[in-house]
Amino acid sequence: MRIAIISDIHGNLPALEAVLADIDRRSASAVFCLGDVCFKGPHAAECVDLLRRRGIPTVRGNTDRYLAGAVPGEIPEQARALLDPWREALGEERLAWLRDLPGHIEETVDGIRVLLVHGSPRSDEEPILPWPVAGPGPNGAPVTLEEVLAGVTASVVCFGHHHLQLAWRHGDRLLLGPGSVGMPFDGDPRAAYALLEADPEGGRAELSLVRVRYDVDAAIAAHRRLGFDKVDPGYGAVLRAGRPQPSS
């Protein structure tokens, strides 16, 4: 069985449509989304509607949670100014859909257990990376993968949040970041996703990291036309570069 893993769409409909078309061409049996569906891009409502129309199981990301509620560390007025353009575009019914998304999904694919999260099993804001990551608290002591994955029994863990496309084995476990559909941060502006193919005989999952070209100019033009550039003027530069840009 072949499944597709997508993440971090961030309201970029041209990228999402291109990725789903590529997934269909490769005959994946199912698609799963790791969250951050709406915020930043111009097509928040359209991306939600497309996921729902396709029946794609979706994990709630940190920005989905922000849109549906409050932003930690921000006073209400600051959060409102930042998020209200996207909340207005979504409307209450779609915001309720975001609010009700699960924090994680567990699936068994041909006998292989797969855990789907946005950040880590512990937090939608905690990245999983193959190098040490500073932990919370005043000393910022590095967090080990053993700590992050404590209690996890799945053979495959899929995660997003950091917008990087990467995969590696940690012991007998496959760790997979499919990258970002709508806002890659690894220097490649093409939309990213991953395919997992279970091997029930060997009890392992094989993967493909996929990149797809899409109409970046169309996404940037829509962002400007709908007035989102007034809130986020650097959006186009990030999409063209495929990585975060210094603030001007």
Protein Blocks (a to p, Z undefined) as FASTA:
>chain_A
ZZdddehklopaklmmmmmmmmmmnopabdcdebjjlgopamlmmmmmmmmmnopacddd
fklmmmmmccehiafklmmmmmmmmmmmnommlmmmmmmpcfbdcddeehiacdddfklm
mbckbccdfbdcddedjklpacdfklmmgoiabfbdcdehjopacdddehjbccddebjf
klccehpabdcdddddddfknopacdddddddddfklmmmmmmmnopmmmmmmlmmmmmn
opacddZZ
